[in-house]
Amino acid sequence: MIRRLLMGLGLIAAGQSAQAACGGPEDACEIEGGSYHIELPRAETPPLVVFLHGYGGNGAATMRNRAMVDGLLARGYAVMAPNGSQRIGSNRGLSWNFYPGWEGRDETEFLKDAVADAADHFGVDEGRVMLGGFSAGGFMVNYLACAAPEAFSAYVPVSGGFWRPHPAECKGPIRMLHTHGWTDNVVPLEGRVLGGGRFVQGDIFAGLEIWRDANGCTDHKPAGFSRDGDFMHRRWSCGTDGALEFVLFPGGHQVPKGWADLVVDWYEGLPGS
């Protein structure tokens, strides 16, 4: 406790981009199985957003999205950007081992280990962690939430769902806010065929039905609609332990402007957050 307190005071003195011996843009923190980048706000024991990069990206590039990172830091949230892995048998760029049947790193264990390491070395709150990701990172978020919904306190994917065949079912309940661009052609809302038919992205709305089932929703009809600037919300009421919201914005394959405030406002409005 004393070590955590002193660490927190040191972070406050160091400022919003406080760093320990690792975690900066060019100096990732190494743990067993991989590495991650992290930035911290002016707060002691801050909540954490873990954000997974897209296919071919890396954690350092994620941290260069200053609109997202600075937006989260300003709201008092630490930001972690782990580095993906290279799938066994592939010489392509880094991604995430989410597709059923692929061999490679156990991403759930790696990400949980990364959060535990950040709690030990940077003082983040392990009990308040949102797992987000973009594109391939968003697919990873969905598959991890499906298999291990208790691993993180909430899930906030952007432009990523499931692949066909969709999972027959997912564990639950979960708390999820899914954000997607109306004109996304890389991960269209309806999905698309890739690799000459070897892979088929899933339908986002079919994925939402899976999540309604996992949360025990009694109706397919949204319980509410709203609009906040460019963000168009639809949400389902599915009991006290789960939360499901879908947000569209008039753009393509991107993390939209204002996403940081969107997810923090949603998360802080959840019971017990």
Steps between C-alpha positions, in 0.01 A plus 500: 500500500780743594688416181183562296445833678853618436474386140179694459653816646796460267274468200309812599823695528623375166191620314245361262740297286678349802704194416699244695811342350299374204177559316591799284454514123837342428549298817224245551459311827602139447314217670483128434331454165520856370517870578288810548516880501328709766431861597356618830280793606535731799325259730581236758379146421331604174261284301646360180406474134687221320480567124598238241639617167376389159659248264862586418514770767677521834462655840728795428279600205192479721659741746553747215122538472520800728135596465403169658786471748491861622122485522517200733786646706302822547213297646734334750550168319831327439550371145674174413586395145626140489688362202332223304655169409594328176288198424683169474568425134460862393771751411261793479459788743393490862139423578296311761442129535120507504383282211373156611755231414799731462809410698701756689512705816227470761391862470267491800780394732746742342265797542412406857873470576563842343234660719640329810849625411368855453323482835825394667730750331270795426224470758200469263173364636464135394132510592412776252633400160330551165627287212471677165645446158478608138433275199693175565533626857122540509455142382734391779290689755184319390652152503665556838175635648317198358733249666595686819249779575629532856856585388433875474236729644374626162563459126514785247585372148519728196437363150531133589261218587502128417593296191278243329399253616385710791538344845204282589488674837707713736539506873351790686392737622728769363511879487575612145493820297565426131584795272491472119520726197195512273719502186765253619611300195786314672272343759154564351201464727392197295848346485700403189690215337881489527779272381312363201221377725718347772389762753171688531447787736181470698189714510516757780126483563518119527772550760276734696236229510757262651576760766130552572469125561811499722355785705160333531311775322129427476443700180691577182359852491731769641388649828615844395637717222688829523726728303803690629654708224607254229454198727175306459432267793278199545501309826341190644380442855606152607515475877720653766832325424525565128496803271484510122519811284570549129619833361519598134682803366504645145850391405711212382761267645638712783486583868265797490568840649348519845528126565689550828220706656240264352635191675583673828152654525347160428723311741457746785125481455497124562394376846801439721760663271 
